[in-house]
């Protein structure tokens, strides 16, 4: 049985191209992605070093996944796995044909919009615990303060992610104008 290793590396939603490049570098070193996981956990299988192209897409949960995966398979992409809504695809670099899963900038913009929508929908859920003290009408307690700090941190990360995604969308739109 081939050796498997686990690597941990964190990427943000707007860093998908950086993540794709890292996965390609891993394959050139002989480590091929088996499955992505939670909190930046990646499982790789040791094999022959080869040039492989990795691409990521974001799929909303309500879309037909079988038709979606078949569309990519027909274009020569192998579906490796998923993490949340993120879908991981690869194909050998030697394959003829397109090395991008998005044939135009507008499609890439739509990918980032799908991620942005999910973050915006989740924001009110993350705001609720910040108001628990007001809702409960109690004096601050150490546990409540800890929860407040934790959720404030999560909300800051989500807000930062929303800003970075909006910037990424604007940058892509600017390339359309040129």
Secondary structure, DSSP 8 states (H G I E B T S, - for coil): ---EEEEE----GGGHHHHHHHHHHHHHTTEEEEEE-GGGEEEEEE-----EEEEEEE--TTS-HHHHHHHHHHTT-EEEEEETTEEEEEEETTSSS-S-S-SSHHHHHHHHHHHHHHHHHHHHHHHHGGGHHHHHT----HHHHHHHHHHHHHHHHHHHHHHHHHHHHHHHHHHHH-
